[in-house]
Amino acid sequence: MSKKLKFGLPKGSLQDATIEKMAKAGFNISISSRSYIPTVDDDELEIRMIRAQEISRYVEHGYLDCGITGHDWVIENGSKVHEVGEFLFSKATRRPARWVLCVPENSPVKSVKDLNGKRIATEVVNITKKYLKKNGVKAEVEFSWGATEVKAHELVDAIVEVTETGSSLRANKLRIVDELLSSTPRLIVNLDSWKDSWKRKKIETLAMLLKGALDAEAKVGLKMNIAEKNLAKLLKELPALRNPTISSLSLKGWVAVETIIDEHVVRELIPQLKAAGAEGIIEYPLNKVVY
């Protein structure tokens, strides 16, 4: 029997984004409505889809060798695991998720100190209690099963809720008082699994390919031809091209230049390339960038 690595992926809001990133890393995962165990085109992997809130506990206890979950849930659960890497992706943006203390816009509360003796609803009870203790505030913290934003107006004095863009909070007429924690998805590993040489190598390979796929999303490749006499000027004026691949063309006096740059600068860069004498400029997407 071949060796197996049990890998937990977050079920729910991050599920589609995670499966998409895994596919770009080279691991194609299929989920059937008739089975809770997904299939993957790697005989050495066993995938389990589990709520992000629970993954760190299952990794800590060894049911999973490793998993992807938010740093916030590792902290909330107090899980003792090894962190391999941080992966900046989410269901909406590449921004970190922020757990913030919120009150209604018309609330008299200006700081956490104003919540002494009040009631707060949240899904991250432990994180909130530690935050209150740090600030010397005694307040009741209750677990929220959902629709937390609505409770702030009628049932509790404040909430601690997660946000990326803040749009949902604004839509519910809530005001941010303070930020408790910034969180990004992490690849975490069971401590005993990390000591196993085969599992560690497999996990490190997964991490490398996944990071390469994520890094590639913000970059593009550029190819172009340019007269050799104009090459020095192009390289001097365009610092983004300081480490390009340069190769000779069959046409004497001309070279091909190929490089990788940040996608957000392409629209300003291509006109500069053209003005510097570049021809046949090609922009293409990247699947992975491994440094």
C-alpha positions in Angstrom: 0.0 0.0 0.0 1.2 3.5 -0.9 1.7 6.0 1.9 -1.1 8.5 2.4 -1.2 12.1 3.6 -4.5 13.2 5.2 -5.1 16.8 4.1 -8.0 18.9 5.4 -9.5 21.7 3.3 -12.0 24.3 4.5 -15.6 23.5 3.7 -18.0 26.4 3.3 -17.3 30.0 2.1 -13.6 29.2 1.3 -14.2 25.9 -0.4 -14.5 27.0 -4.0 -11.5 29.3 -3.7 -9.4 26.7 -2.1 -10.2 24.0 -4.7 -9.4 26.5 -7.4 -6.0 27.3 -5.9 -5.2 23.6 -5.4 -6.0 23.0 -9.1 -3.6 25.8 -10.1 -1.0 24.1 -7.9 -1.6 20.9 -9.9 -4.0 19.0 -7.7 -7.4 18.5 -9.2 -10.1 17.8 -6.6 -13.6 16.6 -7.4 -16.5 16.7 -4.9 -19.5 14.4 -5.2 -22.8 15.2 -3.7 -23.1 11.5 -2.8 -19.8 11.3 -0.8 -18.2 13.6 1.9 -14.8 12.4 0.8 -13.5 14.2 -2.3 -11.3 12.6 -4.9 -8.0 13.9 -6.1 -5.6 13.0 -8.9 -2.8 12.1 -6.5 -2.8 8.6 -4.9 -0.7 9.8 -2.0 -3.4 12.3 -0.8 -6.6 11.8 1.1 -8.7 15.0 1.1 -11.3 15.8 3.8 -13.6 18.8 3.6 -14.1 20.2 7.1 -15.3 23.5 8.5 -12.4 25.9 8.8 -13.4 26.4 12.5 -12.6 22.8 13.2 -9.5 21.9 11.1 -6.9 23.0 13.6 -8.3 20.7 16.2 -8.3 17.7 13.9 -4.8 18.5 12.8 -3.6 18.9 16.5 -5.2 15.5 17.5 -3.8 13.7 14.4 -7.0 12.9 12.6 -5.5 15.1 9.8 -1.8 15.3 9.0 -2.2 18.8 7.7 -4.8 21.3 6.6 -5.5 24.8 5.4 -7.4 27.1 7.8 -7.4 30.6 9.1 -4.8 31.8 11.6 -7.8 33.1 13.6 -9.2 29.6 14.2 -5.8 28.3 15.3 -5.7 31.1 17.9 -9.4 30.6 18.9 -8.9 26.9 19.4 -5.5 27.2 21.1 -4.3 24.5 18.8 -0.7 23.3 19.1 0.4 22.8 15.5 3.3 23.6 13.2 2.7 26.4 10.7 4.3 25.8 7.3 3.2 28.9 5.4 0.8 31.8 4.9 -1.4 31.9 1.8 -3.0 35.2 0.9 -6.3 34.2 -0.7 -9.9 34.4 0.3 -13.4 34.1 -1.1 -13.6 37.9 -2.0 -10.2 39.5 -2.0 -6.5 38.9 -1.2 -6.8 41.0 1.9 -6.4 39.6 5.4 -9.7 38.9 7.2 -10.1 41.2 10.2 -12.0 40.4 13.4 -13.3 43.8 14.6 -15.3 45.1 17.5 -18.5 46.8 16.1 -21.4 48.8 17.5 -24.4 50.5 15.8 -23.5 53.8 14.2 -25.6 55.7 16.7 -24.1 53.8 19.8 -22.5 56.0 22.5 -19.7 53.4 22.7 -16.4 55.0 21.6 -13.9 52.5 22.9 -13.8 49.0 24.4 -13.6 50.6 27.9 -17.3 51.7 27.4 -18.4 48.1 27.3 -17.9 47.3 31.0 -20.9 45.3 32.1 -22.3 45.1 28.6 -23.0 42.0 26.4 -21.0 41.1 23.2 -21.9 38.5 20.6 -19.3 36.7 18.5 -18.2 33.4 17.0 -14.7 33.9 18.4 -15.5 33.7 22.1 -12.0 32.9 23.3 -10.3 35.6 21.2 -12.8 38.2 22.5 -12.4 37.2 26.1 -8.6 37.5 25.8 -9.0 40.9 24.2 -11.3 42.1 27.0 -9.0 40.8 29.7 -6.0 42.6 28.0 -8.0 45.9 28.1 -9.3 45.4 31.7 -12.9 45.2 30.6 -15.5 42.9 32.2 -18.3 42.1 29.8 -20.5 39.1 29.0 -19.4 37.3 25.8 -22.0 35.0 24.2 -21.5 32.7 21.2 -23.3 33.7 18.0 -24.6 31.0 15.7 -24.9 33.5 12.8 -26.6 36.7 11.7 -24.3 38.5 14.2 -24.6 41.9 12.5 -28.4 42.0 13.1 -28.0 41.2 16.8 -26.0 44.4 17.4 -29.1 46.5 16.9 -31.5 44.7 19.2 -30.0 41.8 21.3 -26.5 42.9 22.4 -24.4 46.0 23.0 -21.6 45.1 20.6 -20.4 42.3 18.3 -17.0 41.0 17.2 -17.3 40.0 13.6 -15.0 39.2 10.7 -14.7 41.4 7.6 -12.5 41.8 4.6 -13.8 45.0 2.9 -16.2 46.3 5.6 -19.0 46.5 3.1 -21.3 44.2 5.0 -20.8 46.2 8.2 -21.6 49.5 6.5 -24.7 47.9 4.9 -25.9 47.0 8.4 -25.1 50.5 9.8 -22.3 49.3 12.1 -19.2 51.2 13.2 -15.8 49.6 13.8 -14.5 50.5 17.3 -11.3 48.4 17.3 -9.5 45.6 15.5 -8.8 42.4 17.5 -7.0 40.2 15.0 -5.8 40.1 11.4 -5.9 36.6 9.9 -4.9 34.9 6.7 -5.2 31.2 5.6 -2.3 29.0 6.8 -1.0 25.6 6.0 -0.7 23.9 9.4 0.7 20.4 10.3 0.4 17.9 13.1 3.6 18.0 15.2 4.2 14.2 14.8 3.4 14.3 11.1 6.1 17.0 10.7 8.6 14.7 12.2 7.9 12.0 9.6 10.4 12.5 6.8 8.0 11.3 4.0 5.1 13.4 5.2 7.2 16.4 5.7 8.6 16.2 2.2 5.1 15.8 0.7 3.8 18.7 2.7 6.8 20.9 1.7 6.1 20.1 -1.9 2.4 21.0 -1.5 3.4 24.3 0.1 5.9 25.1 -2.7 3.4 24.4 -5.5 0.6 26.2 -3.8 2.7 29.3 -3.1 3.9 29.3 -6.7 0.3 29.2 -7.9 -0.7 32.1 -5.6 2.4 34.2 -6.5 1.6 33.7 -10.2 -1.9 35.3 -9.8 -0.5 38.7 -9.3 2.1 38.5 -12.2 2.2 38.1 -15.9 4.9 37.2 -18.4 6.1 39.5 -21.2 7.9 38.7 -24.4 9.2 41.2 -26.9 11.7 41.7 -29.7 14.0 44.7 -29.7 17.0 46.0 -31.7 20.2 45.2 -29.8 21.3 48.8 -30.0 18.2 49.8 -28.0 18.5 47.1 -25.3 20.7 49.0 -22.9 18.3 52.0 -23.0 15.3 49.7 -22.4 16.9 48.0 -19.4 18.1 51.3 -17.9 14.7 53.0 -18.2 12.6 50.1 -17.1 13.9 48.7 -13.8 11.2 46.1 -13.8 13.2 44.4 -16.5 16.5 44.2 -14.6 16.6 40.4 -14.6 15.1 39.4 -18.0 16.0 36.5 -20.2 17.7 37.7 -23.4 18.3 35.6 -26.4 19.6 36.2 -29.9 17.2 36.1 -32.9 17.9 34.8 -36.3 17.7 38.3 -37.6 21.1 39.9 -36.9 21.2 42.8 -34.5 17.9 41.8 -32.8 17.2 40.1 -29.5 14.2 38.6 -27.7 13.5 39.7 -24.2 11.3 37.8 -21.7 10.5 38.7 -18.2 7.9 38.4 -15.4 6.4 41.5 -13.9 3.5 42.6 -11.6 0.2 42.6 -13.5 -0.9 45.9 -12.2 1.9 47.8 -13.9 1.5 46.3 -17.4 -0.8 48.9 -18.7 1.7 51.7 -18.0 4.7 49.5 -19.0 3.6 48.3 -22.5 3.5 51.9 -24.0 7.0 52.5 -22.5 8.3 49.3 -24.1 6.8 50.3 -27.5 8.4 53.8 -27.2 11.8 52.2 -26.4 11.7 50.3 -29.6 10.2 47.0 -28.6 8.1 45.0 -31.2 5.9 41.9 -31.1 5.1 42.5 -27.4 3.2 39.5 -26.0 1.6 39.4 -22.5 0.6 36.0 -21.1 -0.8 34.6 -17.9 1.3 32.4 -15.5 0.2 29.2 -13.8 3.0 29.1 -11.2 6.0 31.2 -10.2 8.5 29.3 -8.0 11.4 31.3 -6.6 
